[in-house]
Amino acid sequence: MALLRPNDVRDRLIGVDLSDLAPNEGAQDRLLWEAVVAGQDRVAKRVDLQIEPVVVKVFPADTLVLGVDYDVLERPYDYQAADWYGSYGPIRTRRQPVLSVEGVRIAWDADSALLTYPSGWFEAVFKGVGGLVNVRPDGESTASILISGVGWFYLPMLTGGWARQDMVPGMVAIDYTAGMVYTTTLSASMTAAATTCIVASMTGLAPKQYVRVEDELLRVNSVVAATKTLTVARGQRGTEARAHANGTDVIQWRDEHSSLRRALSSQAALYVLGDKQESGSDGKSSVSTSADGLSQSRSFTKYANVIQYLQQDLIENCAILEGKYHPIPMAVM
């Protein structure tokens, strides 16, 4: 599910003759879609952030299906006795930011959990912004876990006894959802005048939030979880209310996502202008004709100013994202 569409990239290519890139509108759209996907992947790697939400599992149950029940199978974290017995603190996940934490446990494998931590013991730090999971005792659930005695007494023995503070690799399983934005889809079409919409999932949606549906920004006034219905104010922040078809993407929207969209669209536009370029015999930038006819051999020196602007815009907005989403650097176990 891409957060941009070809028209978003086209809008960033002001002054660029798209016939320089592809011979007709259909070929241009294919090229722009390619740029949308590649641009999102490049920005994600550049800022080291998970843009679209993914469900991450460690030691998943046999009944769970990859690609259906979860998106990523992740290796377990190392068990550091000093961190997990007697003292607690934040753990940096491999993917960030963390939207939610579904479970934390010490386990040999999927069928041999030594200790499953109560839900009151863990939470995402700076939910939806940082990549940290905080694990610390909770008074109410601590009593129950001590009474049950399951696994608790044996934790020090994993590293050779009470006096040692060593490490056992690959025993900490953290199940979580990572991503910058929650995404879902419309479960029914809506007209330009409609003030309610039905969505496929309510995850992450709450009153006073904004959601983006195509080019329109909507404000969520209230939610009805039972029917997955949102009551919304249409055409917010200068956007135009319009009809949307069943199955259209619905993206949770925060102010910092404007920087995300600018970074994505700038990177996609640079992909169109930059990654297709080759150096000609005269030293000028050109585009060579591809087998599918998506590009033609033309001089691109006239677009140097556009490329420079897009590069600067990309740098500035990636810096905003990095400053907003990255926590204080911590080593991943």
C-alpha positions, -999 to 999 in steps of 0.1 A, spaced: 0 0 0 19 31 -12 13 64 5 16 83 -27 0 80 -62 14 89 -96 -3 123 -95 16 132 -63 49 127 -81 36 145 -112 28 175 -91 65 176 -79 78 176 -115 67 212 -122 83 224 -155 93 189 -165 80 176 -199 70 141 -191 72 132 -228 110 134 -222 105 103 -200 78 83 -217 59 86 -250 23 85 -237 3 90 -206 0 52 -199 37 47 -200 42 78 -178 18 64 -152 37 31 -152 70 50 -147 55 71 -119 41 41 -101 76 25 -103 90 58 -88 64 58 -60 73 23 -48 111 28 -52 109 62 -36 91 49 -5 117 21 -1 146 45 -4 132 70 21 125 42 46 162 30 43 175 66 44 158 75 76 159 39 90 121 39 97 93 15 90 68 36 71 38 13 66 28 -9 96 41 -45 98 33 -71 125 65 -86 138 66 -121 154 93 -140 172 87 -178 178 51 -176 162 27 -203 170 23 -230 143 -13 -219 138 -2 -184 126 5 -179 89 32 -156 76 17 -130 53 -18 -135 68 -15 -133 106 19 -115 107 42 -98 82 78 -103 95 95 -133 112 122 -118 134 150 -135 152 149 -133 190 169 -109 211 197 -119 234 190 -126 271 212 -104 292 208 -115 329 217 -80 341 189 -65 321 162 -90 327 166 -101 363 167 -75 390 169 -44 368 148 -33 338 148 -7 311 141 1 275 150 -22 247 155 -9 212 136 -29 186 151 -36 152 122 -19 134 109 15 144 88 33 154 68 10 175 30 14 173 21 -13 198 36 -43 218 17 -75 218 39 -97 239 73 -102 256 85 -136 268 117 -155 276 116 -187 255 137 -215 241 114 -218 211 77 -214 201 66 -243 223 89 -237 253 83 -204 270 102 -201 302 84 -169 313 57 -149 296 56 -113 310 22 -99 320 8 -72 297 12 -46 325 50 -51 324 57 -38 289 48 -8 267 61 11 237 81 42 248 68 73 230 43 52 212 43 57 174 75 78 176 104 59 191 117 24 187 119 15 223 100 -11 244 100 -5 281 99 -36 304 94 -30 341 75 -47 370 39 -38 376 27 -41 412 -6 -58 405 7 -84 380 40 -90 399 21 -107 427 4 -131 403 36 -140 385 55 -147 417 26 -168 431 25 -189 398 62 -194 400 64 -204 363 99 -198 351 107 -169 374 129 -188 399 150 -203 370 160 -171 352 193 -167 370 202 -203 363 202 -196 326 235 -178 329 252 -201 355 238 -191 388 229 -160 409 264 -146 409 270 -145 372 258 -117 348 263 -133 314 243 -136 282 223 -163 265 217 -156 228 183 -157 212 159 -161 241 139 -129 243 108 -128 221 92 -94 215 60 -94 193 52 -59 182 38 -37 154 61 -12 138 53 16 114 49 54 111 12 53 100 -18 30 105 -35 22 72 -68 6 64 -94 7 36 -130 18 31 -154 -11 35 -181 9 16 -181 37 -9 -188 72 3 -202 102 -15 -188 137 -14 -215 148 10 -213 118 34 -203 125 70 -197 88 80 -175 61 66 -170 24 73 -135 11 75 -120 -24 75 -100 -19 107 -103 5 136 -67 0 148 -51 33 157 -81 54 149 -96 77 175 -116 110 177 -97 143 169 -74 125 145 -71 132 108 -72 105 81 -63 109 44 -84 93 17 -68 99 -17 -63 136 -19 -88 145 8 -80 151 45 -109 142 69 -111 149 107 -125 121 128 -151 134 152 -163 101 167 -159 64 163 -182 34 168 -159 4 172 -187 -22 169 -196 -12 134 -162 2 124 -178 35 116 -162 69 117 -181 102 118 -160 127 100 -157 164 89 -149 165 52 -124 186 32 -101 197 59 -70 220 56 -79 232 21 -86 198 6 -117 191 -14 -145 167 -4 -150 141 -31 -165 106 -36 -143 76 -27 -148 40 -38 -151 9 -17 -116 -4 -10 -98 30 -11 -69 34 12 -75 52 45 -43 65 61 -40 79 97 -25 114 94 -5 135 118 12 168 112 47 152 108 33 131 80 34 162 58 71 160 59 69 123 51 48 130 20 72 156 9 102 134 14 85 105 -4 74 126 -34 108 144 -37 126 110 -37 101 96 -62 106 126 -85 143 123 -82 140 86 -91 122 97 -123 148 123 -132 179 109 -117 179 71 -118 169 71 -154 198 93 -164 230 83 -181 260 103 -192 262 109 -230 293 112 -251 290 150 -248 289 148 -210 253 159 -208 227 140 -188 204 119 -210 179 91 -208 183 60 -228 154 42 -245 143 11 -226 128 -20 -241 93 -12 -229 95 23 -243 92 40 -209 121 64 -216 136 82 -246 170 96 -253 168 133 -244 190 159 -228 182 166 -191 205 195 -184 175 218 -185 161 201 -154 193 206 -133 175 233 -112 145 210 -105 168 182 -95 187 205 -71 155 217 -55 142 182 -50 175 170 -35 174 199 -10 138 193 -2 145 156 4 174 164 27 154 189 48 123 166 52 144 135 60 161 155 87 127 165 102 117 128 102 149 116 118 147 143 145 111 134 152 112 97 152 146 85 163 152 80 200 186 83 217 208 57 200 209 24 218 225 -9 209 201 -36 197 206 -68 216 
